[in-house]
Each structure stands twice: as C-alpha cells, then as structure tokens.
Amino acid sequence: MNARNLLYVRPYNPKEARKVADNKLLCKRILKKAGLPVPELLGRVRNFADLTDFNWDSLPNSFVLKPNRGLGGEGIVVVYGRNKRSGNWVKADKKEVTVDQLKMHIHNIFEGSYSLAGQPDKAFFEERVKLNRIFKPYSYRGIPDIRIIVFNKIPVMAMLRLPTEASQGRANLHLGGICTGIDLATGLTTYSISRNLSTQQDYSLDFIPGTRLPLSGIRIPYWQESLEIAVRCQEVSGLGFLGVDIMIDRDKGPVIAEINVRPGLSIQNANRETLGDRLERVKGLNIKKVRKAVRLAQDLFGGEVEEEVEEMTGKRVVGIFKKIMIEGPIRKRIVDAKLDTGAYYTSVDEELAIELGYGEALLVFKKYFPHYHGAMLFPGKEIEFQFEEAKRIRKVNLDKIIRESNGIISNVKLVYSSNGVSIRPVVEAKIILDKTAILTRSTIVRRRHLRYPVIIGRKSLRSFIIDVEKKKEEFI
C-alpha cells in the first residue's frame, strides 16, 4: 500500500484533483456537468441550521444517506421503504429507523465520525439505485458495484463487489461483502474472496454462502459502457490513478457511485494477479481516444477465460443465438433458437409445435379454450384474460385437458402481459443444445411473426453461461 501511494497516488494525482475526488458532492456535480451518469441528489444537510429546517417529507420512500467525505462505505444508511403503520423508514437489515435516529446519525457525520482523518463533514441524500435483475440472486438486500482501476487512461483491473447478510447489505469487503475478479475482455467474473470479520483475514470462496450458486461466470451487464465510463471519469477528474465504483441500475444502466483516489488492494486477490505489474505495462502510453484505451486494456489484460470459466463452473459458455435440435412426440427438427435469460420458460412457435406432433393436443386445448389463438389451427386475435377469470378457467379445465391429451399437455400456464393475462398450454420437449440434451417444459405460442421459432428460457439454461458477444453458432 505504501508503494501504491509513493509510486502512483502522489505522483499522478494532483492535490486539487484529490480534493475534488474526496468531496463527493463536488465530484458528483463535476461528473454530472460532464454528462456522466450519477444518482440523483435528493437533498443536502451542511450544518445544524440545515438539519433543523430540513423537510423530511420531501424524501421518497427509498433513498441513501451518505457522509460527504466518507471512507470505505462507513456511515452510509440505505433505506428500502417505509412502514405504512408507523411511518418509519426501513433499512437493509429490516430494522426501522426514525427521523430522530437519522438526525442523530447526521450529528455523527457532522462530527467527522466517518470522514477522512475525522474532519467535520456534511451529509447528503441521493436516490437509491434499483437492483438489476441479473444480480438479484447474488445480492443480499443491497446493490452490488463494480470497481475499475484506471491508470494512464487504461482500465487495468476490475472486480464485482456483492453485499451479503454479514455486510448488512453493503458491498464492501472489510464489512463482510464478497469481491469477485472480472476478466476485462469478456466481463465474466472469475475468482472470489470474502473476509472473516473476526480475524480480518481474506479467504476464497466458490459459491454464495449457504447456496450452491457459483460466483464465477457471472456476466456483467453494460460491460463495455462501464469501462468507457471509468476512463471518462479519469479524464474529467484530472486523476492519473483512481478506482471508479459503478452500479448497474435496473432502468438507467451504469451510474457512478463514486471515484477513489486510494482504491484498496484486495482487488489483486480477487483477480489473483499483481496490480503493480499491470500498472507498469501501461506506464508512459499516450492513448487519446476512450474506446481505443478500452480495446487496448482488453487486449493486454483480458485472459482467454472461456475454458477457465467452464472448468470452474462446470457450465458451457454459449452464444445468445444457436442452432438446436428439438424433438416432439412424432418428429424432430433443427431450428434457430434464441437463448433468453430474461424469460423463465422455453416457448415454441405453434406451427413448429404442430410439425413436431403436438397438433392433436392443441385441438384438445382449443376445445376448452375457444379463444386461444394460433397461426395454423386457430387463426384470430389472442384474447387477454384478466387474472381472476384466467385462474377460474384454468382451475375448472386443467385436469380434463391433461387427461384428454394423454398427458402431452402437462400444465396450463398463465402468462402476464401489459394487456392482462393469457393462457398457454405447456408440453414437454427434448432439446439438444451444444451437445447437451435438455428435457424442457415449453409453452406453445404464436411466434410466426418473429425470427426465432424457439426461445429457450433460463429454467432450461442452468448448465450454460450466455455470452452475448458470441456470434451465432451452428448446431453440432
């Protein structure tokens, strides 16, 4: 750490630039003025007069309270909602917090309890970033962030930080969070560490604690954009060496949490590489364009990780578009398919389903649901049923449909949309994907107007990691 400060922090980070980075409100304002994405500022409390006059009713049900010069995530209060009965806000640990408790916390912030060198500080409120669905299984009541180390305009190392129960929903290693290395070329997570809070020793781990959910092979959304944002932060801030913390908002995509003049060195353990070696490789380079800097970083420090990821996770890395073989009751077909982790179930076009041998079962389904639409057998507009009506129809007819279709239709699924609820038959089909046989439960739906007759949902993709950068692959 002393070498980091002597060789990189002091020589490459001018004093004025360090002052800006250590002042979160000022830094947020400068980044926003430069067109970079930051969470919305909801309010600031600079002194006791501001605190007395602050309008607490102006805050939304969800927000984040931060010290302006906080260090290492200390002093941050994340509010997730509000108890309608008591009127109190609810924190990540599900405990309620009152206005008086927030005032007391702000008093501590004023006194410098969480700031660099214990200096007097001020507080501010900002919007709480919404959890991206990709990270939902990996996060405990908090928002993960991505730390990217940038030196001389080149991203040199990155990691994903995940909140845990031990860290009380905060994505900080020294509080008990998880840090996972990221391959710069692909945006895939590699190795992971956490910290024993009793001994303060780091240890490696392969799965989310208490689960069999692997930490390696997570694909970071908006990866290229995040790398470019990190480089732009260096340009705007005037820092030559910094860590950029980025969160992925469910609706907005990447937003900058903060920039760090003195990023910690645990990122080395999460990547199993020495940061100093990478820094030396880019020292003295003169790269002007952001995208060129990102491409160079990926060429220099992006490992060929696909085989490593497959070895670590036991999962195959495949592209989003594939040739597959799908087999029904009568025949099989080789068709184009789209692998979509945003969908839960697999869905098959009705025309293809009829070719495969599900036509008679669809006639049974049509008998009990005359409003069901189809491309060949049942032309006409799909009728969306409201939820209660859909539940009633399904309950009355499900057993009859299963029996009369000889079990080919195994279930009837209610599919929600903005227009209401539609009803679709569920059948079993065999799919060969990347030499792997999958017995999948699929809904049958009209897809004639779409390019891919089969959408494979995440329920059938548990043995695969989807690489959106891979081009369309042929069936083997």
C-alpha positions as CSV (number, residue, x, y, z in Angstrom):
1,M,0.0,0.0,0.0
2,N,2.9,2.4,0.7
3,A,4.3,1.6,-2.7
4,R,0.9,2.4,-4.3
5,N,0.9,5.7,-2.6
6,L,4.5,6.6,-3.4
7,L,4.6,5.4,-6.9
8,Y,1.1,6.2,-8.2
9,V,-1.2,8.1,-5.9
10,R,1.1,11.1,-5.2
11,P,2.9,11.4,-8.5
12,Y,-0.1,11.0,-10.7
13,N,-2.9,12.6,-8.6
14,P,-2.5,16.3,-8.3
15,K,-3.6,17.8,-4.9
16,E,-6.5,19.7,-6.4
17,A,-7.8,16.7,-8.1
18,R,-7.5,14.7,-4.9
19,K,-9.6,17.3,-3.1
20,V,-12.3,17.0,-5.7
21,A,-12.4,13.2,-5.5
22,D,-12.6,13.2,-1.7
23,N,-15.6,15.7,-1.8
24,K,-18.5,13.5,-3.0
25,L,-20.9,16.4,-3.6
26,L,-18.4,18.4,-5.6
27,C,-17.3,15.4,-7.5
28,K,-20.9,14.4,-8.3
29,R,-21.5,17.9,-9.7
30,I,-18.5,17.9,-11.9
31,L,-19.2,14.4,-13.3
32,K,-22.8,15.3,-14.0
33,K,-21.8,18.5,-15.8
34,A,-19.5,16.4,-18.0
35,G,-22.5,14.3,-19.0
36,L,-21.6,11.2,-16.9
37,P,-24.3,9.3,-15.1
38,V,-24.6,9.8,-11.4
39,P,-27.5,9.1,-8.9
40,E,-29.9,12.0,-8.5
41,L,-29.2,14.3,-5.5
42,L,-32.3,14.5,-3.2
43,G,-31.0,16.9,-0.6
44,R,-28.0,18.1,1.4
45,V,-27.5,18.9,5.1
46,R,-24.4,21.1,5.6
47,N,-24.9,22.3,9.2
48,F,-27.3,22.2,12.2
49,A,-29.4,25.0,10.7
50,D,-30.0,22.9,7.6
51,L,-30.8,20.0,9.7
52,T,-33.4,21.9,11.7
53,D,-35.1,23.3,8.6
54,F,-34.8,20.0,6.5
55,N,-38.2,18.9,5.1
56,W,-38.3,15.2,5.8
57,D,-41.5,14.8,3.8
58,S,-39.6,15.7,0.7
59,L,-37.7,12.4,0.8
60,P,-39.1,9.4,-1.2
61,N,-39.8,6.0,0.5
62,S,-36.4,4.8,-0.7
63,F,-33.1,6.7,-0.5
64,V,-29.5,6.6,0.6
65,L,-27.9,8.9,3.3
66,K,-24.2,9.4,2.9
67,P,-21.4,11.4,4.5
68,N,-19.7,13.8,2.0
69,R,-16.2,12.6,2.9
70,G,-16.9,9.1,3.9
71,L,-14.4,6.3,3.7
72,G,-14.9,2.6,2.9
73,G,-18.7,2.7,2.9
74,E,-18.8,3.7,6.6
75,G,-21.7,6.0,7.6
76,I,-23.9,5.1,4.7
77,V,-27.6,4.4,5.5
78,V,-29.6,2.6,2.9
79,V,-33.4,3.0,3.2
80,Y,-35.5,0.5,1.3
81,G,-39.1,1.5,2.1
82,R,-41.5,2.9,4.6
83,N,-43.7,1.2,7.2
84,K,-47.2,2.4,6.5
85,R,-48.4,2.0,10.0
86,S,-45.5,3.6,11.9
87,G,-44.4,6.0,9.2
88,N,-40.8,5.0,9.9
89,W,-38.3,4.1,7.2
90,V,-37.0,0.5,6.9
91,K,-33.2,-0.2,6.4
92,A,-31.5,-3.1,4.6
93,D,-31.5,-5.2,7.8
94,K,-35.3,-4.7,8.0
95,K,-34.9,-2.6,11.1
96,E,-37.0,0.6,11.3
97,V,-35.3,4.0,11.5
98,T,-37.0,7.1,12.8
99,V,-36.4,10.8,11.9
100,D,-34.8,11.3,15.3
101,Q,-32.4,8.4,14.6
102,L,-31.5,9.8,11.2
103,K,-30.9,13.2,12.8
104,M,-28.5,11.6,15.4
105,H,-26.7,9.8,12.6
106,I,-26.2,13.1,10.8
107,H,-24.9,14.6,14.0
108,N,-22.2,11.9,13.9
109,I,-21.5,12.8,10.3
110,F,-21.1,16.4,11.3
111,E,-18.6,15.4,13.9
112,G,-16.4,13.5,11.4
113,S,-17.1,10.0,12.7
114,Y,-16.9,8.6,9.2
115,S,-14.7,11.1,7.3
116,L,-11.0,11.1,6.4
117,A,-8.9,12.0,9.4
118,G,-12.0,12.6,11.4
119,Q,-12.6,16.0,9.8
120,P,-16.0,17.7,10.3
121,D,-18.3,16.7,7.5
122,K,-21.7,17.3,5.9
123,A,-24.4,14.8,4.8
124,F,-26.5,14.4,1.7
125,F,-29.4,12.2,0.4
126,E,-29.4,10.6,-3.1
127,E,-31.7,8.2,-4.9
128,R,-31.3,4.5,-4.3
129,V,-30.2,2.6,-7.4
130,K,-32.6,-0.1,-8.3
131,L,-31.3,-3.7,-8.4
132,N,-30.6,-5.1,-11.8
133,R,-32.3,-8.5,-12.2
134,I,-29.1,-10.2,-13.2
135,F,-27.6,-9.5,-9.8
136,K,-30.7,-10.3,-7.7
137,P,-29.8,-14.0,-6.9
138,Y,-26.3,-12.8,-5.8
139,S,-27.2,-9.8,-3.6
140,Y,-28.4,-9.6,0.0
141,R,-30.7,-6.6,0.3
142,G,-28.2,-4.2,-1.3
143,I,-26.8,-3.0,-4.6
144,P,-23.6,-4.6,-6.0
145,D,-21.0,-2.3,-7.5
146,I,-18.1,-2.7,-10.0
147,R,-14.8,-1.3,-9.1
148,I,-12.5,-0.5,-12.1
149,I,-8.9,0.6,-11.5
150,V,-7.8,3.1,-14.3
151,F,-4.2,4.3,-14.8
152,N,-3.0,6.5,-17.6
153,K,-6.4,6.2,-19.2
154,I,-6.2,2.4,-19.4
155,P,-8.5,0.2,-17.3
156,V,-6.1,-2.3,-15.6
157,M,-8.1,-4.3,-13.2
158,A,-11.8,-4.8,-12.1
159,M,-13.9,-6.6,-9.6
160,L,-17.6,-7.0,-8.7
161,R,-18.5,-6.3,-5.0
162,L,-21.5,-8.1,-3.7
163,P,-23.5,-7.2,-0.5
164,T,-24.1,-10.1,2.0
165,E,-26.0,-10.7,5.1
166,A,-22.8,-10.3,7.1
167,S,-22.1,-6.9,5.5
168,Q,-25.8,-5.8,6.2
169,G,-26.5,-5.2,2.5
170,R,-23.3,-3.1,1.8
171,A,-20.9,-4.0,-0.9
172,N,-17.7,-3.6,1.0
173,L,-15.1,-6.4,1.6
174,H,-14.0,-5.1,5.0
175,L,-17.6,-5.2,6.2
176,G,-18.1,-8.8,5.1
177,G,-19.0,-8.4,1.4
178,I,-17.8,-10.5,-1.4
179,C,-15.3,-9.4,-4.1
180,T,-15.1,-11.2,-7.4
181,G,-12.5,-10.6,-10.1
182,I,-13.7,-9.7,-13.6
183,D,-12.0,-10.6,-16.8
184,L,-11.6,-7.3,-18.7
185,A,-12.1,-8.7,-22.1
186,T,-15.3,-10.6,-21.5
187,G,-16.9,-9.0,-18.4
188,L,-17.1,-12.5,-16.8
189,T,-16.4,-13.0,-13.1
190,T,-13.5,-15.3,-12.2
191,Y,-12.3,-15.8,-8.6
192,S,-13.9,-14.6,-5.4
193,I,-12.8,-13.6,-1.9
194,S,-14.6,-12.5,1.3
195,R,-13.3,-11.5,4.8
196,N,-13.6,-13.2,8.1
197,L,-14.8,-10.3,10.3
198,S,-13.4,-11.9,13.5
199,T,-9.8,-12.5,12.2
200,Q,-9.9,-9.8,9.4
201,Q,-8.4,-12.4,7.1
202,D,-9.4,-12.8,3.5
203,Y,-10.5,-16.3,2.2
204,S,-11.5,-17.6,-1.2
205,L,-15.0,-19.0,-1.9
206,D,-16.7,-20.5,-4.9
207,F,-20.4,-20.1,-4.1
208,I,-22.8,-17.6,-2.5
209,P,-22.8,-18.5,1.2
210,G,-25.5,-21.0,2.1
211,T,-26.2,-21.8,-1.5
212,R,-24.7,-23.8,-4.5
213,L,-24.9,-20.6,-6.7
214,P,-21.5,-20.2,-8.3
215,L,-19.8,-16.9,-8.2
216,S,-17.6,-17.4,-11.2
217,G,-19.1,-16.9,-14.7
218,I,-21.5,-14.0,-13.9
219,R,-21.7,-11.8,-16.9
220,I,-21.6,-8.1,-16.1
221,P,-24.2,-6.2,-18.0
222,Y,-23.2,-3.0,-19.8
223,W,-19.6,-4.1,-19.5
224,Q,-18.1,-2.1,-22.4
225,E,-20.1,1.0,-21.4
226,S,-18.8,0.7,-17.8
227,L,-15.2,0.5,-18.9
228,E,-15.7,3.6,-21.1
229,I,-17.3,5.5,-18.2
230,A,-14.4,4.6,-16.0
231,V,-11.9,6.1,-18.5
232,R,-14.1,9.2,-18.8
233,C,-14.0,9.6,-15.1
234,Q,-10.2,9.9,-15.2
235,E,-10.4,12.5,-18.0
236,V,-12.9,14.6,-16.1
237,S,-11.4,14.3,-12.6
238,G,-7.8,15.0,-13.6
239,L,-6.6,12.0,-11.6
240,G,-3.9,9.8,-13.2
241,F,-4.6,6.8,-11.0
242,L,-8.0,6.0,-9.5
243,G,-10.7,3.5,-8.7
244,V,-14.2,4.1,-10.2
245,D,-17.2,2.5,-8.5
246,I,-20.1,1.9,-10.9
247,M,-23.6,0.5,-10.1
248,I,-25.9,-1.0,-12.7
249,D,-29.4,0.5,-12.3
250,R,-32.3,-1.7,-13.4
251,D,-33.7,1.1,-15.6
252,K,-30.8,3.5,-16.2
253,G,-27.9,1.2,-16.7
254,P,-24.5,2.2,-15.3
255,V,-24.3,5.0,-12.8
256,I,-21.2,6.2,-11.0
257,A,-21.3,5.6,-7.2
258,E,-18.0,7.4,-6.5
259,I,-14.4,7.7,-7.5
260,N,-11.5,6.8,-5.2
261,V,-8.1,8.4,-5.0
262,R,-6.7,5.5,-2.9
263,P,-8.5,2.3,-4.0
264,G,-7.8,-0.7,-1.8
265,L,-5.6,-3.6,-3.0
266,S,-7.9,-6.5,-2.3
267,I,-8.8,-6.3,-6.0
268,Q,-5.4,-8.2,-6.6
269,N,-6.6,-11.2,-4.5
270,A,-9.9,-11.3,-6.3
271,N,-8.0,-11.4,-9.7
272,R,-5.1,-13.5,-8.5
273,E,-2.7,-11.0,-10.2
274,T,-0.4,-8.2,-9.0
275,L,-1.7,-4.8,-9.7
276,G,1.8,-3.3,-9.9
277,D,2.7,-5.5,-12.9
278,R,-0.2,-4.2,-14.8
279,L,0.4,-0.6,-13.9
280,E,4.0,-0.9,-15.1
281,R,2.8,-2.2,-18.5
282,V,0.8,0.9,-19.3
283,K,3.1,3.5,-17.8
284,G,4.1,6.0,-20.4
285,L,1.5,5.1,-23.0
286,N,-0.2,8.0,-24.8
287,I,-3.8,7.0,-25.7
288,K,-6.2,9.8,-26.6
289,K,-9.4,8.0,-27.5
290,V,-11.6,6.3,-24.9
291,R,-12.6,3.3,-27.0
292,K,-9.0,2.7,-28.1
293,A,-7.9,2.8,-24.4
294,V,-10.6,0.2,-23.6
295,R,-9.7,-2.1,-26.5
296,L,-6.0,-1.9,-25.5
297,A,-6.9,-2.8,-21.9
298,Q,-8.9,-5.8,-23.1
299,D,-6.0,-6.9,-25.4
300,L,-3.4,-6.5,-22.6
301,F,-5.3,-7.8,-19.6
302,G,-8.2,-9.9,-21.0
303,G,-7.4,-13.5,-20.5
304,E,-8.8,-16.3,-22.6
305,V,-11.2,-17.1,-19.8
306,E,-13.8,-19.2,-21.5
307,E,-12.1,-22.6,-20.9
308,E,-11.3,-21.5,-17.3
309,V,-14.9,-20.4,-16.6
310,E,-16.2,-23.7,-18.0
311,E,-13.7,-25.6,-15.8
312,M,-14.5,-23.6,-12.7
313,T,-18.3,-23.7,-13.1
314,G,-18.9,-26.9,-15.0
315,K,-21.0,-24.8,-17.3
316,R,-20.6,-24.4,-21.1
317,V,-20.2,-20.8,-22.5
318,V,-22.5,-20.4,-25.5
319,G,-23.8,-17.5,-27.6
320,I,-27.2,-16.0,-27.5
321,F,-28.2,-17.5,-30.8
322,K,-27.8,-21.2,-31.5
323,K,-28.9,-23.9,-33.9
324,I,-30.7,-26.6,-31.8
325,M,-32.4,-29.9,-32.4
326,I,-35.9,-30.0,-30.9
327,E,-37.8,-33.3,-30.6
328,G,-41.6,-33.8,-30.1
329,P,-43.9,-36.8,-30.0
330,I,-43.7,-37.5,-33.7
331,R,-40.6,-36.0,-35.3
332,K,-37.6,-33.7,-34.6
333,R,-36.3,-30.5,-36.3
334,I,-33.1,-28.5,-36.4
335,V,-34.1,-24.8,-36.0
336,D,-32.7,-21.4,-35.0
337,A,-33.2,-20.6,-31.3
338,K,-32.6,-17.6,-29.1
339,L,-31.2,-18.1,-25.6
340,D,-33.0,-15.6,-23.4
341,T,-32.2,-15.5,-19.7
342,G,-34.9,-12.8,-19.3
343,A,-37.6,-15.4,-20.0
344,Y,-38.2,-18.1,-17.4
345,Y,-39.9,-20.8,-19.6
346,T,-39.0,-22.0,-23.1
347,S,-41.6,-21.2,-25.7
348,V,-42.2,-22.9,-29.1
349,D,-43.9,-21.5,-32.1
350,E,-47.3,-23.1,-32.8
351,E,-46.5,-24.0,-36.4
352,L,-43.4,-25.8,-35.3
353,A,-45.2,-27.5,-32.4
354,I,-47.7,-28.9,-34.9
355,E,-44.9,-30.2,-37.1
356,L,-43.3,-31.9,-34.0
357,G,-46.6,-33.7,-33.2
358,Y,-48.5,-31.6,-30.7
359,G,-51.4,-30.8,-33.1
360,E,-53.9,-33.2,-31.6
361,A,-53.1,-32.0,-28.1
362,L,-53.6,-28.4,-29.2
363,L,-57.1,-29.4,-30.6
364,V,-58.0,-30.6,-27.1
365,F,-56.7,-27.3,-25.6
366,K,-58.8,-25.4,-28.2
367,K,-61.9,-27.3,-27.1
368,Y,-61.7,-25.9,-23.6
369,F,-60.3,-22.5,-24.6
370,P,-62.1,-21.5,-27.9
371,H,-60.5,-18.0,-27.7
372,Y,-56.9,-19.5,-27.9
373,H,-55.1,-18.1,-31.0
374,G,-52.9,-19.9,-33.3
375,A,-51.1,-19.4,-36.6
376,M,-52.5,-22.5,-38.4
377,L,-55.2,-24.3,-36.5
378,F,-56.7,-21.4,-34.7
379,P,-56.4,-18.1,-36.6
380,G,-57.6,-14.9,-34.8
381,K,-56.5,-12.4,-32.3
382,E,-55.3,-13.5,-28.9
383,I,-57.7,-12.7,-26.1
384,E,-56.1,-11.5,-22.8
385,F,-58.0,-12.7,-19.8
386,Q,-58.0,-10.8,-16.5
387,F,-56.3,-12.6,-13.7
388,E,-59.2,-13.9,-11.7
389,E,-61.1,-15.1,-14.8
390,A,-57.9,-16.8,-16.1
391,K,-57.5,-18.6,-12.8
392,R,-61.1,-19.8,-12.8
393,I,-61.0,-21.1,-16.3
394,R,-57.7,-22.9,-15.7
395,K,-58.9,-24.5,-12.5
396,V,-62.0,-25.9,-14.0
397,N,-60.4,-27.4,-17.1
398,L,-56.8,-28.3,-16.3
399,D,-57.5,-32.0,-15.3
400,K,-59.7,-32.6,-18.3
401,I,-57.1,-31.2,-20.7
402,I,-54.3,-33.3,-19.2
403,R,-56.4,-36.4,-19.3
404,E,-57.8,-36.0,-22.9
405,S,-54.4,-35.0,-24.3
406,N,-53.0,-38.3,-22.8
407,G,-50.6,-36.2,-20.7
408,I,-49.0,-34.5,-23.7
409,I,-50.2,-31.2,-22.2
410,S,-48.8,-31.3,-18.7
411,N,-50.0,-28.0,-17.5
412,V,-51.7,-24.7,-18.4
413,K,-49.7,-21.6,-17.7
414,L,-50.9,-18.1,-17.1
415,V,-48.7,-15.6,-18.9
416,Y,-48.8,-12.0,-17.8
417,S,-48.5,-9.0,-20.1
418,S,-49.3,-5.3,-20.0
419,N,-52.7,-6.1,-21.5
420,G,-53.8,-8.7,-19.0
421,V,-53.3,-12.5,-18.7
422,S,-53.2,-15.0,-21.5
423,I,-53.4,-18.8,-21.2
424,R,-50.9,-21.2,-22.9
425,P,-50.5,-25.0,-23.0
426,V,-47.3,-26.5,-21.5
427,V,-45.7,-29.5,-23.1
428,E,-42.5,-31.4,-22.7
429,A,-39.9,-31.4,-25.4
430,K,-36.4,-32.7,-25.8
431,I,-33.8,-30.1,-26.9
432,I,-30.1,-30.8,-28.0
433,L,-28.2,-27.6,-27.2
434,D,-24.4,-27.6,-27.7
435,K,-24.3,-31.4,-27.5
436,T,-26.3,-31.3,-24.3
437,A,-29.7,-33.0,-24.0
438,I,-32.3,-30.9,-22.1
439,L,-35.8,-32.1,-21.3
440,T,-37.7,-28.9,-21.1
441,R,-41.2,-27.8,-20.3
442,S,-42.3,-25.4,-23.0
443,T,-45.2,-23.2,-23.6
444,I,-46.8,-23.1,-27.1
445,V,-47.4,-19.7,-28.5
446,R,-47.8,-17.9,-31.8
447,R,-44.3,-16.8,-33.0
448,R,-44.7,-16.8,-36.8
449,H,-44.0,-13.1,-37.0
450,L,-40.7,-13.4,-35.0
451,R,-37.3,-14.5,-36.4
452,Y,-36.7,-17.4,-33.9
453,P,-39.3,-20.2,-33.6
454,V,-37.9,-21.2,-30.2
455,I,-37.0,-19.1,-27.2
456,I,-35.1,-21.1,-24.6
457,G,-35.7,-19.6,-21.1
458,R,-33.3,-19.6,-18.1
459,K,-35.1,-22.6,-16.4
460,S,-33.5,-24.7,-19.2
461,L,-30.2,-22.9,-19.3
462,R,-28.8,-23.8,-15.8
463,S,-26.0,-25.7,-17.4
464,F,-24.8,-22.8,-19.6
465,I,-23.4,-19.3,-19.3
466,I,-24.7,-17.0,-22.0
467,D,-22.1,-14.8,-23.8
468,V,-23.9,-12.1,-25.6
469,E,-20.7,-11.2,-27.6
470,K,-20.5,-14.7,-29.2
471,K,-21.8,-14.8,-32.7
472,K,-24.5,-17.2,-34.0
473,E,-23.2,-20.8,-33.7
474,E,-24.2,-23.7,-35.8
475,F,-25.7,-26.9,-34.4
476,I,-23.1,-29.6,-33.9
